[in-house]
């Protein structure tokens, strides 16, 4: 199945080996007969043998994959110094992903001017990769060049409207100075793309910074619902209903949503939730 989907089938054996190493380091021993997916040397060998019998399809990683991998390495490093050390260990690697990783690491080290130069070089080489423009804007923000950063964001948004990472980064930068603009671009994105809980929380922050408390309560109710806390979601809707600024249409929508949340609560909790 891996091979048919275009993946390297030898990854199955490698995955089993990782599971085996983790199991061997565990302080608790679970007998193999009680494990749902026991990992044995025989199973690893069989997976490797089967993979060898399958034809290998030519595969080349995309630029986007390489950049995402570099960004994850920076984000998962214990410190920015550790992240930079990894990319510097690559020597004078001219690979775009390595330079991108170095630039991101430099932002974390408060060396945004150096990061900006690297991002400019990358943009000159490939102006259509939005990740470079996001990085440059974040580098400029880190050095206090907010106006220039906003110009970079705006230009990038024209090139790639509703690009999720771009809109999230842009809105986060806008909240302090132009919360209404941040709210607007996030609302446009979230009306067209299924949002994550973190993205819903961000639009709640933008609405609150704008002074739109009714929308902020509404967004926070959706945030809590998205992480499975219906009691807090209902509490946020009650706050929205109590806000004097809420219109009749908004109140009707909030009440309908609250009834929907209450229906998902355990049966014994519904009367108390509805009474409040």
N, C-alpha and C positions, 0 to 999 in steps of 0.2 A: 504493500500500500504506500509506503514511503517513496519507493522508486517510481511508482506510477504517478505520484503527485509531484515529482520533480525534485524530491529531496535525496540527499545522499543516504542510502540504506545502511551504510556502516555506522551511522549515527545511533542506530538501535543498540549495537554492542557497546558503544562508548557511553550511552546513557545508563545501561545496566551496570557498567563498571563503576560509574559515579555512585549509583545507588548502593552497590556492594561496599565501596569504601566508606560511605556514610554509615551503613549498618555495622561495619566492623568497628567504628569509633564509638558506637552507642554503648552506654553503660548497661542497657537492658537487653537481654537476649530473648528473642521470641523464636520458639521452635519453628522450623521451616513448614511443618505440616499445619501450623496455625496461621501462617501468613497467606494473605490473598494473592500476593505477587512475589513469591520468594525469588531471590536473585542468587543463582548458583553459578559456579564456573562452567558447568555444562550448558546452562542457558545462554551465558555470554558467548561461549564457543559456537553454539548452534546459530545464534544470531549473526555472528561474524561469518560463518560458513555459508549461510543462506545469502548474505549480502554479496559475497564473492561470486555467486552464481548468477547474479543479476547484471544486466548491461548497465554501464555507467553513462548517464546522459551528460553531455557537456554543460557546465554551469559556471556562470560568472556573476559574482555579487554586484548588485547595483550600487551606484554612488550613494543613493539614499540609505541603503542598508549600512554601508561603511560609515556614513556620518552619524547615523543613529547609534551604532555600536560605539563610536568615539564619544558621543555625548553621554551615553550610559556609563562609560568607563569614568568619565569626569564626575558624574553625579554619584557614583557608587564608591568613589575613593574616600578614604577617611579624612583626608585633608587636600586642599588645592596643591600643596607642595608634592604630595604623593602622586596626584594626577599628572602634574607637569613632569615629574621625574620619569614616569612611564613613557610619555611621548618623547622626552629628550633622550631616553635610552634607545630610541629608534635611530639615533644618530642624526645624520643630515637628510633623513627621509623627506622626499619632496612630494609624497603622496598627499592628496588633498585632505583625506580624513585625518592624517597625522597632524597636519598644520591646523586644521579645524580644532582638533583636540587640544593642541598647544594653546591656541587662542582662547578657548573656553577656560582653560586652566589659569591663564594669565588674568582673566577677569576676576576670578576668585582670589587672586593674590594682589588685587588693587593695582594691577599694571594694565589698566584699560587702554592707555595710549599705544602700548606695544600690541595688544590684542586688536585694536582698531586697524593698525597697519597690516596685520596678517589677513584680517577680514577683507580689507580693500583689495589686496592682491588676489584673494580667492574670488571676489566678485568680478574683478577685471577678467579673470580667466573663464568664469561661468556665471554671467549675470542673472541667469534664470533660476538658480538654486536659492530658494527663499531662506533656507537655514543660515546661509552666510549673512544675509541682510538682517535677520533677527539677531544674530551674534554681534554684528557691527552696532546695531542700535543698543543692545545691552552693554556693549563696551563703552559706547559714548555716554550712556546713562551713568555708568559707574564712575566716569570722570567728571560728571557734573555738566556735560554738554547736552542738556535736555532738549534744547531747541533743535540742534542738529539731529539728535536721536529721533525726534518726532518726524522730521523730514524723511529720514530713512524708513521709518515705519509706514508713513503715508505713501511713499513711492512703492514700497513692497506690496502694500494692500491693493494698489492699482494693478500691479502685475499679477497678483494672486488673491482675488477677493474670496473671503470666507475660508482662507487657509487657517485651519484650526490652531496650530502652534503660533502662527503669526498674530492672529486676533487675540489670543490669550496673553501673549507677551505685551502686545500693544496696549490692550485694555489695562493690564496691571500697571503699566507705566503711566497711563492717562489718569488713573483714579485720583491721584493727589492734586492734579491741576485742572483736569477737564472731566469730572465724573459723569456729566451728562453724555459726553461723547463716548466714554467708556461703556456706559449703560447701553447706548444706542447700538454700537457695533457688536456688543455681546448678545443683545436681544436678537439682532439680525442673524447672528451665527446660530444661536440656540433654537431659533424657529426653523432652522433648516438642517441642523445636525443634532443627533441624539447626544445630549450633554452628559459629562461625567459629574459625579458629586462635587469635585473640586471646581469645576466650571460653574456649577449652579451657585456655589458659595461665593465665587468671585463676582458674579452679577449681583448677588445680594449686597456685597460690599460696595459695589459701584452705585447701586440704587440708594443705599444708606448715605454714602458720601454726597450724593446729589441732593439729599433731603427728601427723597421719595420713600417715606417710611412704610407706606402701605405695600408698595411693590417689594420692599426689602423683606417684610414679614412673609409675604407670599412666596418669594424665592426661597427663604429659609425653610418654609414648610415643605417645599418640594425637595430641598436638600435633605432634610431629615427623613422624608419618605424614601428618598433614593438610597439611604443607608439602612433602611428598615426600622427606623424609630418612629412609629406612627403616633405615639403619644405626644412626642415633642412637635411633630408635624401639625397635629390638631391644635396644640397650644399656640403655635405661631399663627395659625389661621384665626384663632380667637382674638389674638392681639390685633390682627389686620381688621377684623370686624369691629373692634372697639375704637379704631382710629377714626376721628371725626372727618378726616379727609376722604375716606372711602366712599365711592359713589354707589348708587343703587345697583348698577350693573356689576360692579366689583363684589358687592356684598352677596348678590345672588350666586355669583361664580364661586366665591369662597365657601358659602354654605353648602353648595352642591358637592364641592371637593371634600368638605369635612364629612358629609354623609358617606361619601365613597370610602374615606379612610376608616370611619367608624365601622363600616360593614366588614372590614378586614380584621378588626380586633377580635380577640376571643369572645365568645357569646356572653360570658358572665361580666365582661367589662363594658359592653355596649351601652346598657342603660345609664350607667354613671357618666360615660363620655358624652352621651347625647344630652343629659341633664345639665351638664356644665355649659 
